[in-house]
């Protein structure tokens, strides 16, 4: 299977994103308690996610489901979508972390 190494790397990055998402969601909860963070969704529909949430963990769940589909039936289109959305998620998590230091 030509995608084996790529899928392993995606799995590792998704696990990293999951751990960061827990911290980010806690940060968002703190911001909300302080009267900040008044937004409806983390990502817009144009960014490729079908999930609509003001927390990160539902987006992680969506990507985990996509990764399972990719493992079972890898295609270049699914791979490209997964890489794009995971990259966006990781960038956003890092920006939130950097902003709240």
Secondary structure, 3 states (H helix, E strand, C coil): CCCHHHHHHHHHHHHHHHHHHHHHHHHHHHHHHCCCCCCCCCCCHHHCCCCCCCCCHHHHHHHHHHHHHHHHCCCHHHHHHHHHHHHHHHHHHHHHHHHCC
